[in-house]
Structure formats: C-alpha cells, structure tokens
Amino acid sequence: MSMIVRRLSRAATAGLVAAAALTAAAHSAEAADTLGSAAAGQGRYFGTAVAASHLGESDYAATLDREFSSVTPENEMKWDATEPSRGSFTFTSADRIVDHAQSQGMDVRGHTLVWHSQLPSWVSPLGAQDLRTAMNAHINGLMGHYKGEIHSWDVVNEAFQDGGSGTRRSSPFQDKLGDGFIEEAFRTARAADPAAKLCYNDYNTDGVNAKSNAVYDMVKDFKSRGVPIDCVGFQSHFNSNSPVPSDYRHNLQRFADLGVDVQITELDIEGSGSAQAADYTKVVEACLAVSRCTGMTVWGVTDKYSWRSGGTPLLFDGDYNEKPAYGAVLSALGGSGGPGDPGDPGDPGDGASCTATYTRTADWSSGYNGQVTITAGAEPISSWTATVTLPAQQSVSSLWNGTPTWSGNVMTVRPSWNGTLAAGASTSFGFTAAKNGSDAAPTVGTCTAS
Ligand code: G2I
C-alpha cells in the first residue's frame, strides 16, 4: 500500500483549490494532446519556468494553462526577490505564480533556496556564524510560507565549479562555511517541509564529466550518511557548444541508481526546425527510459521571453505557435500525432479502451473509502490511466492496487500490478480519504487504455 498525504495550507485557506479541481478535471477529459496530459500518461509532469510579469498576457496564460502540468518561478523565489533586506520577506510575485498554478491544478517546483547568484547585497558581508544563521532563516522563511505546496525544492543550486577539476565554486557560503553548507541546507530544508522533495540542481552535469562526477560523489556520500536528499536536477541548457550529451540517459540512470529521483529542470535547446526537434526527442526519450526521471521542465513558454531568446530555444515561437520541437516532444511523450496516438492506425493496441466507475465502499464521520472499477472495452488492454478529482478540502491518506501521481487535487492513477485486462474484464483500486468538512463525492474523469 502506498501512502500519499496531500497537504493543503496557504492555498486552501485562500480557497483556491476548488477552482483547481474544476480546471484540472477539464484537462483530464481531453485526449493526451497536450504536453502535460501526454506526460501524465507516462507518469511524469511536464513543466515550464514562468515569470509573474507575463501572466497577464492572455496568449501566454492560455498556452501555459493548456500545455503544462508544473511551473517553476523563473526568478520570483530567488533570495533577492524574497528577502531583499534581512528578515523581511516579500512573496507577492511568487504567490501570484503559485496561486495561478493552483488555480489550474498545476504543481510547483521551488527554485531556489541557496545560490551564489541573485543574492541581495546584505548577504555577502556577513561573518561565518551570521551567514549560517541567515541561510537557515532564509530556508525556513521560504519553505515555511509554501509548506505543503511545493513538490520539489532546489535547495542548493550550482555549487560546483565548471571545468575539469570537479571542485566547489567559490561563493559566500562555500568560502565562509566550507563544504558542509550544502549538507546543512538540506537538513534545515527537511525539517522545514518534510513533504517536499529536496533537490540539488546544476548545469553542465548532464553527461558524465568531472563536474557531474563531483556531484555524484556528493550525493553518494549524502545517501550513505543519511543526509536528506531526494532528487538531482539536471538543468539541460543546450546549444551547439554544449549539445545533448550522448551519455545523457546513462548519466541520469547512474544518479537514479544512487536512490534519488532525477528531474530535467531547465531544459532549452538553441536552434530551430527538425534539428532542434530531434534534440528535444533525445532528451524526452532519455527521461522516459529512466524510471526515476519524474518530470521535465522547459525554461520558459515562448522564445520571446527566453533568457536566451536569440537562440530560439523553446517549444513555442514568439507568437505562441507550436514549433517542430513541440510536435517532437508531444510525440515522444506518446501524445497525439505520434507513436501512441489512438488515431494512428499503425499502433498496436489501437481500439484499446476502458471505463471507470466510482463507488463509496465505507463511510464514517471523518472519512470514507472510495473504489474505482476499471473495465476494459471490446479489446484486451495492457495498461490503463484514470483520473480522480477530489473536492478541495479532502485529502487521500492511502491508496491500494494503483499507483497515483498528484497534480493539485487531481490524482492520476495507473496500475500497480493490475494493468492487463481481457476484453470486458475489470479490476479496481481503492483509497481512503479524509473529509475535512466536505462529504462531496470525487469526480472520475476519462479512463484511457493502451
Ligand atoms: O541563467 C539561466 C538559469 C541557470 N540556472 C539557474 C536559473 O535560475 C537561471 O535562470 C535565469 C533566468 O532565466 C533569468 O531571467 O537566471 C537569470 C539570473 O541569473 C535571470 O536573469 C535575470 C536578469 O539577470 C535580471 O537582470 C532581470 O532583472 O532576470 C531578471 C528578471 O527578468
């Protein structure tokens, strides 16, 4: 039995999650013809970096809301944006992004707590002990504000030097606190929000090289000593000087084999046309080949707002048109238009279908057990995916005979052992939910089968 506890704090009090349920349910009724829904079919999220200042642009928001299932604030959670003077936190811009994401049923990645760049000027002059106190207070301030709302935090960003030696980068933290600052940041972060996945995030670590070897050794050491780390982020900023490495998948896999999740956190690939599309395909295929690669984030919605806008590195052009790279990613994710498209007559498994029905099997004052029965259609199926949208207040404490992933309060459930069904045959998964004041029934969305 897998245990899932959904935490609702800031958003629930703001009453935003109910709206998320409605929109996310609408998403789930669509075929896998968007990046987010196609990735969900593979048990992954597909995210983008977002700037709060663009949310008011209707094409930007429409593309974001339609295509993506996770967001990363591009700058709004960084130290200079959130604690510009010591002890005085401002969350206005970051809250805008988190509220928007929650209203659309999207997850949020937190970026980033401890980084040498975009530091406000008051941090660098601090003495060692004071810097340690300030670092921990900053982590606690951010993670406390968003407790239960961030699926993964980049706790420490870019702490290793480029180049051949694999040494630590000079920074106020490294120079004054020594190597131990990373470990201390992770321990503080775990205590601040035990539900968040804690990631180390870096660039030029995408293939096997001296820098990624140094990160690998650190993660291995952390795992052996019980230092809390859950994931490693591979930024994946690629261009002709820094192409997608041929050992990308192998490198992701060797980190996963240490017992951490891996995530592609800031993907962009300069270029255009079919060459760019082919490179994006390589990245998506690498992630899908590594079971612990839990999701991908591109570093922006549209080329026009990219930090490397001259290199047109993203999936939508400046007018929000889908580029060839978009189709390549969607296809690699098994979305419509490519392999896995239910409309593609060349695919085995076409005609596979299923239905999902819900019943409440037990009921008590504070909670209930729900059961969703999956029935194959006229053809045998080898897998199924069902979505269940919980009423805003409710939370699921356990689920059996299925494997859930969460996006807001929508759970997408795939088989744990019971994917294969003969034509017309049924299986079911069950879950226990806390009512938290709402006795309403969950909504079961479209069942998809392959
Ligand atoms: O540099 C690309 C990324 C590398 N990994 C860490 C990421 O956090 C980093 O993101 C970029 C943002 O995409 C840029 O938007 O980080 C840059 C700063 O290090 C961001 O640039 C800053 C500009 O330097 C500021 O002048 C500007 O005010 O963006 C700010 C907001 O537009």
Residues whose N, C-alpha, C, O or C-beta is under 5 A from the ligand:
A	BS01	G2I	E74 N75 S117 W307
